[in-house]
Amino acid sequence: MNITFRELRQIKHSLPTGSVERIANELNLKPQTVRNYFGAKKYVDGQFTGKHIQPGPNGGIVNLKDTSILDLARKIISESTTQVGLE
């Protein structure tokens, strides 16, 4: 799947507090691996996340080989916006 780096970072910034840890726990990953997926580059504490960034507008195009982190992040955002609407 392809997504712009800007879109990927926007999704990360839209996550409620604690979401990185929740994603890591649900997918049996280290939290730093989740952060790396969203653009961090600290590979000593986390794993490579199977993405490739091609230079271009909006930070470039990110090719994601596995979208499980992205899918769960979108689910969490959807849950949080639904809860906000109920309050």
C-alpha positions in Angstrom: 0.0 0.0 0.0 1.2 3.5 -0.8 0.6 6.6 1.4 2.4 9.9 1.7 4.7 10.4 4.6 2.6 13.5 5.6 -0.5 11.3 5.8 1.3 8.7 7.8 2.5 11.3 10.3 -1.0 12.9 10.5 -2.4 9.5 11.5 0.2 9.1 14.2 -0.5 12.6 15.5 -4.3 11.9 15.6 -3.8 8.9 17.9 -5.0 9.3 21.5 -2.4 9.1 24.2 -1.3 5.6 24.9 -2.1 4.3 21.4 1.5 3.4 20.5 1.7 1.1 23.5 -1.8 -0.4 22.7 -0.8 -1.1 19.1 2.5 -2.7 20.3 0.7 -4.9 22.8 -2.1 -6.0 20.5 0.4 -6.8 17.7 3.1 -8.2 20.0 5.7 -5.6 18.9 8.0 -3.2 20.8 6.6 0.3 21.1 9.7 1.6 19.3 8.9 -0.5 16.3 5.5 1.1 16.1 7.1 4.6 16.4 9.6 3.6 13.6 6.6 2.6 11.4 5.3 6.2 11.7 8.6 7.8 10.8 11.0 7.5 13.8 14.4 6.1 12.9 15.6 4.5 16.2 16.3 1.0 15.1 18.5 0.0 18.0 15.4 -0.4 20.3 12.8 -1.3 17.6 12.7 -3.4 14.5 12.7 -2.4 10.8 9.0 -2.0 9.8 9.0 -3.1 6.2 8.5 0.2 4.5 10.2 2.1 1.7 10.1 5.9 1.3 10.4 7.3 -2.2 11.2 11.0 -2.3 8.5 13.3 -3.5 5.9 15.9 -2.4 4.3 15.7 1.0 7.4 14.0 2.4 7.5 11.4 -0.2 5.6 8.2 -0.9 5.8 5.4 1.7 5.3 1.9 0.5 4.0 -0.2 3.3 4.4 -4.0 2.9 2.3 -4.8 6.1 -0.6 -2.5 7.0 -1.5 -4.1 10.3 -0.1 -1.2 12.4 -1.8 1.3 10.1 -5.1 -0.6 10.2 -5.1 -0.7 14.0 -4.2 3.0 14.2 -7.2 3.9 12.0 -9.4 1.7 14.2 -8.3 3.4 17.3 -8.8 6.9 15.8 -12.3 5.8 14.7 -13.1 4.6 18.2 -11.8 7.8 19.8 -13.8 10.0 17.5 -16.9 7.9 18.1 -16.5 8.3 21.9 -16.0 12.0 21.6 -19.3 12.3 19.7 -21.1 10.4 22.4 -20.0 12.7 25.2 
